[in-house]
Every structure is written in C-alpha cells, then in structure tokens.
C-alpha cells in the first residue's frame, strides 16, 4: 500500500514517479538482519504478574500482556566477538561526551545500546520497512503500468530518505536502459509516448 511519494526524477527526456509502499512481507530486523542482539517473545506470569524475562534481558516492547525481551548481556558478548563498532559520527559524539577517546568496552556498550534503541524504535512504529517503487511516466505525466516501465526494491528503512532517493535514481536508470531510445512504449494494445 502506497503511503508517500518522493519528488519525481528526470533522466534526460524521461520522467519517473517515486512511491513508497509499506513492506508488509518484511520480517522484523532481528529476524532478517545480522548484527542485532537476540530478541524473544515473553509474557506476563499469571501467578506473579511479572514479565518472564531472564537476567541480562531488557524489555524491548510490551503491550500489557505480551512483550519482547532483548538479550542485552548476550548482545555485549556478540558485539565483542563480532567486533561491533560505531559510525564515525556516533564515535565522535561518544568521545565528546566522555571528553576523551572511548575504550573498546565503551564503544561496545554504546553499539549495543544503539542497537537496542533502534529495535525499540521499530517496535514503537517510529520506522518500518518500505518498498521504493519507480514508474516511468508518459509525456503527459501519467504512470505507465507495465513491467518494462516499473521497478522496485523492498525492505528499505523508512527513515532513510537520502538512501531511498539514491535507490530510486538507480532504479530509474535501470528502467531508462530497458526502454533505450524508444519514443513510444507499447503495452498490449496501448501505446505510451515517453519522449517528445
């Protein structure tokens, strides 16, 4: 389902619309991507009313009865083993906060906290996965609904507009290469004028 549009893209004489769609088939990030701490479903104990989380786990999300627990201690061990780090800007911010260069342990702790916060934001629907759908338009600005005139990429993070735009430009270039120098694109019995 479309939920937003990015600005149209123009390549030479060709114009493309860019739509963002909810990626309803995408798995949660901890299920589909490497580099995250372990997450498991938990529920409230009927006898005590407490959440059934293990030592070293943090509550990632909770809906009143069921929730998700993030294995924080396990993530620290994974981060040490796999060499998790921070992006340059996050590393600079940590150094500024500490007033010195951070130790490896402080970098690991910050990387795990960053992972936890990112997954918590996903659980709170502050971001989701989307599909970037690029469609060639005819000279009147109408989308052309054919396989040759449309391309998409899915499982893109919704809060990364610069990345979405970059991907859209790549998809537009691929469509442009497919249609070549044609002035008219045929789809069944219909013809679409794509260049003047």
HUQUIZI-V353699 format. One record per residue. N is the residue number from 1. PHI is phi as a letter, one per 30 degrees, with the letter a starting at -180 (999 if undefined). PSI is psi in degrees with one decimal (* if undefined). OMEGA is omega as a letter, one per 20 degrees, with the letter a starting at -180 (999 if undefined). Layout:
n,phi,psi,omega
N,PHI,PSI,OMEGA
N,PHI,PSI,OMEGA
This chain:
n,phi,psi,omega
1,999,127.8,r
2,d,138.2,r
3,b,-11.2,a
4,a,165.1,r
5,b,147.7,r
6,c,165.3,r
7,e,147.0,r
8,e,156.1,r
9,c,137.2,r
10,c,126.2,r
11,b,107.5,a
12,i,-124.6,r
13,c,-2.3,a
14,c,142.7,r
15,b,142.3,a
16,b,140.3,r
17,c,153.2,a
18,b,118.4,a
19,c,146.3,r
20,c,131.7,a
21,b,145.1,r
22,d,133.0,r
23,c,90.5,a
24,d,-8.7,r
25,c,-0.3,a
26,d,138.8,r
27,d,164.9,r
28,d,151.2,a
29,e,-37.4,a
30,d,-14.5,r
31,c,-24.9,a
32,c,-10.7,a
33,b,147.0,r
34,d,165.0,r
35,i,20.2,r
36,b,155.7,r
37,d,162.7,r
38,d,139.4,r
39,b,136.7,r
40,b,154.4,r
41,d,139.6,r
42,b,162.8,r
43,b,167.4,r
44,d,135.6,r
45,d,129.4,a
46,d,-36.7,a
47,d,-47.0,a
48,c,-20.5,a
49,i,0.8,a
50,d,154.9,r
51,d,142.4,a
52,d,66.8,r
53,c,150.2,a
54,d,160.7,r
55,e,141.1,a
56,i,-3.2,r
57,c,151.0,r
58,b,144.9,r
59,d,121.2,a
60,c,-43.0,r
61,a,157.5,a
62,a,132.6,a
63,c,14.6,a
64,j,-28.6,r
65,b,-47.7,a
66,c,161.0,r
67,a,-171.0,r
68,b,136.3,r
69,c,138.0,r
70,c,124.1,a
71,d,85.9,a
72,d,-46.2,a
73,d,-40.5,r
74,d,-36.4,r
75,d,-36.9,r
76,d,-45.5,r
77,d,-42.1,r
78,d,-43.0,a
79,d,-40.0,r
80,d,-46.5,a
81,d,-42.3,a
82,c,-1.3,r
83,i,41.3,r
84,e,148.8,r
85,b,-164.0,r
86,b,150.8,r
87,d,154.2,a
88,e,-40.6,a
89,d,-37.1,r
90,d,-36.1,r
91,d,-42.1,r
92,d,-39.3,r
93,d,-39.2,r
94,d,-43.2,r
95,d,-40.3,r
96,d,-40.6,r
97,d,-41.1,a
98,d,-23.6,a
99,i,18.2,r
100,a,172.0,r
101,d,132.9,a
102,d,152.6,r
103,d,167.1,r
104,d,-40.9,r
105,d,-38.9,r
106,d,-35.7,r
107,d,-44.7,r
108,e,-47.9,a
109,d,-41.3,r
110,d,-37.6,r
111,d,-41.6,r
112,d,-42.9,r
113,d,-39.8,r
114,d,-42.7,r
115,d,-46.3,r
116,e,-47.7,a
117,d,-38.1,r
118,d,-43.7,r
119,d,-36.3,r
120,d,-38.8,r
121,d,-39.1,r
122,d,-46.7,a
123,d,-31.8,r
124,d,8.6,r
125,h,34.6,r
126,d,-14.3,r
127,a,162.5,a
128,a,179.3,r
129,c,145.6,a
130,b,169.0,r
131,c,137.3,r
132,c,115.3,a
133,c,120.0,a
134,c,130.3,a
135,b,129.8,r
136,d,140.6,r
137,c,152.7,r
138,d,178.4,a
139,d,-12.8,r
140,c,2.1,r
141,i,15.1,r
142,c,137.7,r
143,d,140.1,r
144,c,115.4,a
145,c,66.9,r
146,b,161.3,a
147,d,-38.0,a
148,d,-23.2,a
149,c,5.2,a
150,b,143.3,r
151,b,158.1,a
152,a,161.4,r
153,b,141.2,a
154,b,173.8,a
155,i,42.2,r
156,c,137.3,a
157,d,132.9,a
158,d,-19.1,a
159,c,28.9,r
160,b,69.0,a
161,d,-34.7,r
162,d,-40.0,r
163,d,-40.3,r
164,e,-44.0,r
165,d,-41.1,r
166,d,-45.7,r
167,d,-40.4,r
168,d,-41.6,r
169,d,-39.3,r
170,d,-42.3,r
171,d,-39.9,r
172,d,-40.6,r
173,d,-37.7,r
174,d,-41.6,r
175,d,-43.9,r
176,e,-41.9,r
177,d,-36.2,r
178,d,-41.0,a
179,d,-14.4,r
180,i,-137.1,a
181,c,11.3,a
182,e,145.0,r
183,c,-21.7,a
184,b,137.5,r
185,c,125.6,a
186,c,138.8,r
187,b,100.9,a
188,i,-126.0,a
189,d,-8.7,a
190,c,150.2,r
191,b,135.3,r
192,c,125.5,r
193,d,121.1,a
194,c,-13.6,r
195,b,149.5,r
196,d,*,999
